[in-house]
Amino acid sequence: STQSTWANIIDEQFTDQTQVLNLSHNIVGDLGIELLAETLEGNVSLRELCLCANRVEDDGVWALAEVLRVSHTLQHLDLERNEFRLKGVESIADALHVNTGLRRLILKGNRVMDKGAISLASALKVNPIIEELNLKATEIGLKGVTAIADAMKVNTSLQTLKLGSNMLGPKGAIALAGALQKNNHLRHLAVGSTEMGHQGGIALANALKINATLRKITLSENELGNKTCGALAEALSVNTGLSNLNLKSNAIGARGASGLAGALTTNVGLKVLNLERNKIRDEGAQALATLLQSNRHVLALKLGSNRVTDVGMEALAAALKVNSSLTQLNLGSNRIEAPGACAFADALKCNASLQQVHLESNGIGDEGMVAMAEALKVNTGIQFVNVWFNSIGDVGVQAIAETLKLNSSIREVNLKNNSFGDDGAVSLADALKSNHSLSEVHLEFNRIHSVGASALADALRVNTGLGVLSLGLNELGEAGVAQLGNLVQSTRIRLET
């Protein structure tokens, strides 16, 4: 029977000493949860329970809530993407009035809605323990977020609040801004894709002039525009607490990027800036390049999908020659070709701080790859090279293969969706015979056939470092697949074909 099946599963995975129990994606349902709840009665060892995507409805959640009323050892409860509604949410909220153990609650992807949010807000006013609440995509609107904002004015424990993908609107963001002016405990606020517009964005920016404790704010996909960037620039001129700002997909343009760059010339707190998908173009990239020449605090700059060309890349490359703090620069899905890649390569010869190269989905070709390969023979800082979908052929791959014979710093290379074949694969195989520092190599969707597969199989017999080799969507042939498959069965390598 279903009951005996779930009883057996619980017996197999759960003992009195179990601290982490992950039953996600098992379609446990209410019956399984009720059996689990019975098992948890009196348990003092379990710290983390993950029940994501299990079709749990109100009765199952109610059973778990009853456990939370009397058990205070569980610290992490993940109920993402189940099927409970108001009754289930209210039972959890009611339990949080008395529970003193739970620190992280994930309700993402459930129908919490406004009434459920109001119940949770009531609990937040009295619960002194909970540190993270994830309510992303839970159909919360203005009434629900207003209640949560009101609770945040008195709550002293919550450090992470995720409300993204809900219809909060400008007024909801304004309510949260009011809470931020009084709350000095929250560290991370995620409100991406909440339809706040520039009015809500400006309100939150103004709150950052007062709030000095928030460390990360996610404002992605909100159509904030350059008006909000102006307000954020003003806030960053006085706020030194914020370290991570996510403005992805907000149509800020070159003007918005330039405004932020100007503010960051004096800001010493911001470490991570995400401006992906904002159409900042070369003008915005040049403004940020000017910033990087003097700023020594920004560690990661994400500029993917911004229509940046070789002109913007050349400006950024010049900045990298003098910048000694940036560790990650993401320029994927732009319009950078060989001249921009060559300028970047020239910078890599003297830059010692950058650790990751993200140039995926551009057009650097063999010429750009050869230049970068030469630079990486002397660069010892880069650990991750991502150049998938760049029209790189055998010549470019042979160049990076020669580099890998000398470079022991690179840990991962992604060359998928290019245009090389067996010659490139054979050269990489030759490099893998002596390079034991690489942990991942991705070669999917190229033109590798049985000759390349055979060479790679031979290399893996002597390579002691590689953990992942991805070769999917190549035409390896039966013989090539067989050689690699037989080898993988006797090694620690995860082969993806």
C-alpha positions as CSV (number, residue, x, y, z in Angstrom):
1,S,0.0,0.0,0.0
2,T,1.0,3.7,-0.4
3,Q,1.2,4.0,3.4
4,S,3.6,1.1,3.8
5,T,5.7,2.4,0.9
6,W,6.2,5.7,2.5
7,A,6.8,4.1,5.9
8,N,9.6,2.1,4.3
9,I,11.1,5.1,2.6
10,I,11.1,7.1,5.9
11,D,12.7,4.1,7.7
12,E,15.4,3.8,5.1
13,Q,16.4,7.5,5.1
14,F,15.7,8.6,8.6
15,T,17.2,7.5,11.9
16,D,17.4,9.0,15.4
17,Q,20.8,10.5,14.3
18,T,19.7,12.0,11.0
19,Q,20.4,15.7,10.8
20,V,19.5,16.4,7.2
21,L,16.6,14.8,5.4
22,N,15.9,15.6,1.8
23,L,12.7,14.1,0.3
24,S,12.3,16.6,-2.5
25,H,10.7,15.6,-5.8
26,N,9.3,12.4,-4.4
27,I,5.6,13.3,-4.6
28,V,5.3,12.4,-0.9
29,G,1.8,14.0,-0.6
30,D,-0.2,14.5,2.6
31,L,-0.1,10.8,3.6
32,G,3.7,10.6,3.5
33,I,4.0,13.9,5.4
34,E,1.6,12.8,8.1
35,L,3.7,9.6,8.5
36,L,6.8,11.7,8.7
37,A,5.3,14.0,11.2
38,E,4.5,11.0,13.5
39,T,8.1,9.9,13.2
40,L,9.4,13.4,14.1
41,E,7.5,13.4,17.4
42,G,10.2,13.5,20.1
43,N,13.1,13.8,17.6
44,V,15.9,16.0,18.7
45,S,18.5,15.4,16.0
46,L,16.9,16.6,12.7
47,R,18.1,20.1,11.7
48,E,17.1,20.4,8.0
49,L,14.0,19.1,6.3
50,C,13.6,19.5,2.5
51,L,10.2,18.7,1.0
52,C,10.3,20.6,-2.3
53,A,7.9,19.7,-5.0
54,N,6.0,16.9,-3.2
55,R,2.3,17.9,-3.9
56,V,1.8,18.5,-0.2
57,E,-1.5,20.1,0.6
58,D,-3.0,21.7,3.7
59,D,-3.4,18.6,5.8
60,G,0.2,17.6,5.4
61,V,1.4,21.1,6.3
62,W,-0.9,21.2,9.3
63,A,0.7,17.9,10.5
64,L,4.2,19.5,10.2
65,A,3.0,22.6,12.0
66,E,1.9,20.5,14.9
67,V,5.4,19.2,15.1
68,L,6.8,22.7,15.1
69,R,4.6,23.6,18.0
70,V,6.4,21.1,20.3
71,S,9.7,20.5,18.6
72,H,12.3,23.3,18.6
73,T,15.3,21.5,17.1
74,L,14.4,21.8,13.4
75,Q,16.2,24.9,11.9
76,H,15.5,24.7,8.2
77,L,12.1,23.8,6.5
78,D,11.8,23.8,2.7
79,L,8.3,23.5,1.3
80,E,9.0,25.1,-2.1
81,R,6.5,24.4,-4.9
82,N,3.9,22.3,-3.1
83,E,0.1,22.6,-3.3
84,F,-1.1,24.0,0.0
85,R,-3.0,27.2,0.4
86,L,-4.3,29.4,3.2
87,K,-5.1,26.7,5.8
88,G,-1.6,25.3,5.5
89,V,0.1,28.7,5.6
90,E,-2.0,29.8,8.6
91,S,-1.0,26.6,10.5
92,I,2.7,27.3,9.9
93,A,2.3,30.9,10.9
94,D,0.4,29.9,14.1
95,A,3.2,27.5,15.0
96,L,5.8,30.2,14.6
97,H,4.1,32.1,17.4
98,V,5.5,29.5,19.8
99,N,8.3,27.8,17.9
100,T,11.8,28.9,19.1
101,G,14.0,26.7,16.8
102,L,13.2,27.4,13.1
103,R,15.6,29.8,11.4
104,R,14.9,29.3,7.7
105,L,11.4,28.9,6.1
106,I,11.0,28.5,2.4
107,L,7.5,28.7,1.0
108,K,8.5,29.8,-2.5
109,G,6.0,28.9,-5.3
110,N,3.0,28.2,-3.1
111,R,-0.3,30.1,-3.0
112,V,0.4,32.1,0.2
113,M,-1.5,35.1,-1.2
114,D,-2.4,38.2,0.9
115,K,-4.2,36.5,3.8
116,G,-1.4,34.0,4.3
117,A,1.2,36.8,4.2
118,I,-0.8,38.7,6.8
119,S,-0.7,35.6,9.1
120,L,3.0,35.2,8.6
121,A,3.5,38.9,9.4
122,S,1.6,38.5,12.7
123,A,4.1,35.7,13.5
124,L,7.1,37.8,12.6
125,K,6.1,40.4,15.2
126,V,6.5,37.9,18.0
127,N,9.0,35.3,16.7
128,P,12.5,36.1,17.9
129,I,14.4,33.4,16.0
130,I,13.5,33.1,12.3
131,E,16.3,34.5,10.1
132,E,15.2,33.8,6.5
133,L,11.8,33.9,4.9
134,N,11.4,33.0,1.2
135,L,8.1,34.1,-0.2
136,K,9.1,34.4,-3.9
137,A,6.3,33.7,-6.4
138,T,3.6,33.2,-3.8
139,E,0.9,35.5,-5.2
140,I,1.3,38.2,-2.6
141,G,0.0,41.7,-3.4
142,L,-0.2,45.1,-1.7
143,K,-2.1,44.0,1.4
144,G,0.3,41.1,2.1
145,V,3.5,43.1,1.6
146,T,2.1,46.0,3.7
147,A,1.5,43.7,6.6
148,I,5.0,42.2,6.2
149,A,6.6,45.7,6.1
150,D,4.7,46.6,9.2
151,A,6.1,43.5,11.0
152,M,9.6,44.4,9.8
153,K,9.5,47.6,11.8
154,V,9.5,45.6,15.1
155,N,11.1,42.3,14.1
156,T,14.7,41.9,15.2
157,S,15.7,38.5,13.9
158,L,15.0,38.3,10.2
159,Q,18.1,38.8,8.1
160,T,16.9,37.6,4.6
161,L,13.5,38.4,3.1
162,K,12.7,37.2,-0.5
163,L,9.6,38.6,-2.1
164,G,10.5,38.5,-5.8
165,S,8.0,37.6,-8.5
166,N,5.0,39.0,-6.6
167,M,2.7,41.9,-7.6
168,L,3.9,44.4,-5.0
169,G,3.7,47.4,-7.2
170,P,5.0,50.9,-6.3
171,K,3.0,51.1,-3.1
172,G,4.3,47.8,-1.9
173,A,7.9,48.9,-2.5
174,I,7.1,52.2,-0.7
175,A,5.8,50.2,2.3
176,L,9.1,48.2,2.4
177,A,11.1,51.4,2.1
178,G,9.3,52.7,5.2
179,A,10.3,49.5,7.0
180,L,13.9,49.8,6.0
181,Q,14.1,53.2,7.6
182,K,13.4,51.6,11.0
183,N,14.7,48.1,10.7
184,N,18.4,47.7,11.4
185,H,18.6,43.8,11.3
186,L,17.7,42.8,7.7
187,R,20.8,42.0,5.6
188,H,19.2,40.8,2.3
189,L,16.1,42.1,0.6
190,A,15.1,40.4,-2.8
191,V,12.3,42.2,-4.6
192,G,13.1,41.5,-8.2
193,S,10.2,41.3,-10.8
194,T,7.6,43.0,-8.5
195,E,6.4,45.7,-10.8
196,M,7.5,48.5,-8.5
197,G,8.5,50.8,-11.3
198,H,10.6,53.9,-10.8
199,Q,8.4,55.2,-8.0
200,G,9.0,52.2,-5.9
201,G,12.7,52.1,-6.8
202,I,13.2,55.7,-5.8
203,A,11.5,55.1,-2.5
204,L,13.9,52.2,-1.7
205,A,16.8,54.2,-2.9
206,N,15.9,57.0,-0.5
207,A,15.6,54.5,2.3
208,L,19.2,53.4,1.7
209,K,20.2,56.9,2.6
210,I,19.1,56.1,6.1
211,N,19.5,52.3,6.4
212,A,23.1,51.4,7.1
213,T,22.7,47.7,7.8
214,L,21.3,46.2,4.6
215,R,24.1,44.4,2.7
216,K,22.3,43.1,-0.4
217,I,19.3,44.2,-2.4
218,T,17.9,42.6,-5.6
219,L,15.9,45.0,-7.7
220,S,16.1,43.1,-11.1
221,E,13.4,43.2,-13.7
222,N,11.4,46.2,-12.4
223,E,11.7,48.8,-15.2
224,L,13.4,51.2,-12.9
225,G,15.0,53.3,-15.6
226,N,17.7,55.9,-15.2
227,K,15.6,58.0,-12.8
228,T,15.9,55.3,-10.1
229,C,19.7,55.1,-10.9
230,G,19.9,58.8,-10.1
231,A,18.3,58.2,-6.7
232,L,20.5,55.1,-6.1
233,A,23.6,57.1,-7.1
234,E,22.7,59.7,-4.4
235,A,22.2,56.9,-1.9
236,L,25.5,55.3,-2.7
237,S,27.3,58.6,-2.1
238,V,26.4,58.3,1.6
239,N,25.6,54.6,2.1
240,T,28.6,52.5,3.0
241,G,26.8,49.4,4.2
242,L,25.4,48.0,0.9
243,S,27.8,45.5,-0.7
244,N,25.7,43.8,-3.4
245,L,23.4,45.6,-5.8
246,N,21.4,43.7,-8.5
247,L,19.9,45.9,-11.1
248,K,19.6,43.3,-13.9
249,S,17.1,44.0,-16.6
250,N,15.9,47.5,-15.7
251,A,16.5,49.5,-18.9
252,I,18.9,51.9,-17.1
253,G,20.9,52.6,-20.3
254,A,24.2,54.4,-20.6
255,R,22.9,57.3,-18.6
256,G,22.0,55.2,-15.6
257,A,25.3,53.3,-15.7
258,S,27.3,56.5,-15.9
259,G,25.4,57.9,-12.9
260,L,26.2,54.8,-10.8
261,A,29.8,54.9,-11.9
262,G,30.1,58.5,-10.8
263,A,28.7,57.7,-7.3
264,L,31.0,54.7,-6.9
265,T,34.1,56.8,-7.3
266,T,33.8,57.7,-3.6
267,N,31.7,54.7,-2.3
268,V,33.9,52.2,-0.4
269,G,31.2,49.6,0.5
270,L,29.8,48.1,-2.8
271,K,31.6,44.9,-3.8
272,V,29.2,43.3,-6.4
273,L,27.3,45.3,-9.1
274,N,25.0,43.4,-11.5
275,L,24.0,45.5,-14.6
276,E,23.2,42.7,-17.0
277,R,20.6,43.3,-19.7
278,N,20.4,47.1,-19.4
279,K,21.5,48.3,-22.8
280,I,24.3,50.3,-21.4
281,R,26.3,50.0,-24.6
282,D,29.8,51.3,-25.1
283,E,29.1,54.6,-23.4
284,G,28.1,52.9,-20.2
285,A,31.0,50.5,-20.4
286,Q,33.4,53.4,-20.8
287,A,32.0,55.1,-17.8
288,L,32.5,52.0,-15.7
289,A,36.0,51.5,-17.1
290,T,36.8,55.0,-15.8
291,L,35.5,53.9,-12.4
292,L,37.6,50.8,-12.4
293,Q,40.8,52.9,-12.8
294,S,40.3,54.4,-9.4
295,N,37.9,52.2,-7.5
296,R,39.6,49.5,-5.4
297,H,36.5,48.1,-3.7
298,V,34.3,46.5,-6.4
299,L,35.1,42.8,-6.8
300,A,32.5,41.7,-9.3
301,L,31.0,43.6,-12.2
302,K,28.4,41.8,-14.4
303,L,27.8,43.4,-17.7
304,G,26.3,40.6,-19.8
305,S,23.8,41.3,-22.6
306,N,24.4,45.0,-22.9
307,R,25.3,45.5,-26.6
308,V,29.0,46.3,-25.7
309,T,31.3,46.2,-28.7
310,D,35.1,46.1,-29.1
311,V,35.1,49.9,-28.2
312,G,33.7,49.3,-24.7
313,M,35.9,46.2,-24.3
314,E,39.0,48.1,-25.1
315,A,38.1,50.7,-22.5
316,L,37.5,48.0,-19.9
317,A,40.8,46.3,-20.8
318,A,42.7,49.5,-20.3
319,A,41.2,49.8,-16.9
320,L,42.2,46.2,-16.0
321,K,45.8,47.1,-16.5
322,V,45.7,49.3,-13.5
323,N,42.9,47.8,-11.4
324,S,44.0,45.4,-8.8
325,S,40.8,44.4,-7.0
326,L,38.3,43.1,-9.6
327,T,38.0,39.3,-9.5
328,Q,35.0,38.8,-11.8
329,L,34.1,40.6,-15.0
330,N,31.1,39.2,-16.9
331,L,30.8,40.3,-20.5
332,G,28.8,37.4,-22.0
333,S,26.3,37.8,-24.8
334,N,27.7,41.1,-26.0
335,R,29.1,42.1,-29.4
336,I,32.8,41.6,-28.7
337,E,34.9,40.3,-31.5
338,A,38.6,39.6,-32.1
339,P,39.9,43.2,-31.5
340,G,38.2,43.4,-28.1
341,A,39.4,40.0,-27.1
342,C,43.0,40.9,-28.1
343,A,42.8,44.1,-26.0
344,F,41.5,42.0,-23.1
345,A,44.3,39.4,-23.6
346,D,46.8,42.2,-23.4
347,A,45.4,43.3,-20.1
348,L,45.5,39.7,-18.7
349,K,49.3,39.7,-19.1
350,C,49.6,42.2,-16.3
351,N,46.4,41.9,-14.3
352,A,46.8,39.7,-11.3
353,S,43.4,40.0,-9.6
354,L,40.9,38.7,-12.1
355,Q,39.9,35.1,-11.5
356,Q,37.1,34.5,-14.0
357,V,36.8,35.2,-17.7
358,H,33.1,35.4,-18.9
359,L,33.1,36.0,-22.7
360,E,30.4,33.5,-23.7
361,S,28.2,34.2,-26.7
362,N,30.4,36.8,-28.4
363,G,32.4,36.5,-31.6
364,I,36.0,36.4,-30.6
365,G,36.8,33.5,-33.1
366,D,40.2,31.9,-33.4
367,E,42.1,35.1,-33.5
368,G,40.7,36.2,-30.1
369,M,41.2,32.8,-28.6
370,V,44.8,32.6,-29.7
371,A,45.5,36.0,-28.1
372,M,43.9,35.0,-24.9
373,A,45.7,31.7,-24.8
374,E,49.0,33.4,-25.1
375,A,48.1,35.8,-22.3
376,L,47.1,32.8,-20.1
377,K,50.6,31.3,-20.4
378,V,51.8,34.1,-18.1
379,N,48.6,34.9,-16.1
380,T,48.4,32.9,-12.9
381,G,45.2,34.4,-11.5
382,I,42.5,33.1,-13.9
383,Q,40.7,30.0,-12.7
384,F,37.6,29.9,-14.9
385,V,37.4,30.5,-18.7
386,N,34.0,30.6,-20.3
387,V,34.1,31.1,-24.1
388,W,31.2,29.0,-25.3
389,F,29.5,30.0,-28.6
390,N,32.3,32.2,-30.0
391,S,33.0,30.6,-33.4
392,I,36.2,29.1,-32.1
393,G,37.7,26.5,-34.4
394,D,40.6,24.0,-34.2
395,V,43.2,26.7,-34.3
396,G,41.8,28.5,-31.3
397,V,41.4,25.2,-29.3
398,Q,44.9,24.1,-30.2
399,A,46.2,27.4,-28.8
400,I,44.4,27.0,-25.4
401,A,45.5,23.4,-25.3
402,E,49.1,24.4,-25.5
403,T,48.5,26.9,-22.7
404,L,47.0,24.2,-20.5
405,K,50.3,22.3,-20.7
406,L,51.9,25.2,-18.9
407,N,49.1,26.8,-16.8
408,S,48.2,25.1,-13.5
409,S,45.8,27.8,-12.2
410,I,42.8,27.2,-14.5
411,R,40.2,24.9,-13.0
412,E,37.4,25.0,-15.5
413,V,37.2,25.6,-19.3
414,N,33.9,25.9,-21.2
415,L,34.2,25.6,-25.0
416,K,30.8,24.3,-25.8
417,N,28.9,25.3,-28.9
418,N,31.9,26.3,-31.0
419,S,33.1,24.9,-34.3
420,F,36.1,22.7,-33.6
421,G,36.4,19.1,-34.4
422,D,38.8,16.1,-33.9
423,D,42.0,18.2,-34.3
424,G,41.0,20.4,-31.4
425,A,39.9,17.5,-29.3
426,V,43.1,15.6,-29.9
427,S,45.1,18.7,-28.8
428,L,43.1,19.0,-25.6
429,A,43.6,15.3,-25.0
430,D,47.3,15.8,-25.3
431,A,47.2,18.6,-22.8
432,L,45.1,16.5,-20.3
433,K,47.9,14.0,-20.2
434,S,50.1,16.5,-18.3
435,N,47.6,18.9,-16.9
436,H,46.2,17.6,-13.6
437,S,44.8,20.8,-12.2
438,L,41.7,21.1,-14.5
439,S,38.6,19.9,-12.7
440,E,35.9,20.5,-15.4
441,V,36.0,20.7,-19.3
442,H,32.9,21.4,-21.3
443,L,33.0,20.5,-25.0
444,E,29.3,20.0,-25.8
445,F,27.8,20.8,-29.2
446,N,30.9,20.8,-31.3
447,R,32.2,18.6,-34.2
448,I,34.0,15.9,-32.3
449,H,33.9,12.4,-33.7
450,S,35.3,9.0,-32.8
451,V,38.9,10.1,-33.3
452,G,38.6,12.9,-30.8
453,A,36.7,10.7,-28.4
454,S,39.3,8.0,-28.6
455,A,42.1,10.5,-27.9
456,L,40.2,11.9,-24.9
457,A,39.7,8.4,-23.5
458,D,43.4,7.7,-23.8
459,A,44.2,11.0,-21.9
460,L,41.7,10.1,-19.1
461,R,43.6,6.9,-18.4
462,V,46.6,9.0,-17.1
463,N,44.9,12.2,-16.0
464,T,44.4,12.4,-12.2
465,G,42.6,15.7,-11.8
466,L,39.6,15.9,-14.1
467,G,36.2,15.4,-12.5
468,V,33.7,16.4,-15.2
469,L,34.0,16.0,-19.0
470,S,31.0,17.1,-21.0
471,L,30.7,15.9,-24.6
472,G,27.0,16.0,-25.3
473,L,25.7,16.8,-28.8
474,N,28.8,15.7,-30.6
475,E,28.9,12.8,-33.0
476,L,31.3,10.5,-31.1
477,G,30.1,7.3,-32.8
478,E,29.5,4.0,-31.1
479,A,33.2,3.2,-30.7
480,G,34.0,6.6,-29.1
481,V,31.1,6.4,-26.7
482,A,32.0,2.8,-25.8
483,Q,35.7,3.7,-25.1
484,L,34.7,6.6,-22.9
485,G,31.9,4.7,-21.2
486,N,34.1,1.8,-20.3
487,L,36.7,4.1,-18.9
488,V,34.3,6.1,-16.8
489,Q,33.1,3.0,-15.1
490,S,36.5,2.5,-13.6
491,T,37.4,6.1,-12.8
492,R,36.0,9.0,-10.7
493,I,35.1,11.1,-13.8
494,R,31.5,12.1,-14.5
495,L,31.0,11.9,-18.2
496,E,28.2,13.8,-19.7
497,T,27.3,12.8,-23.3
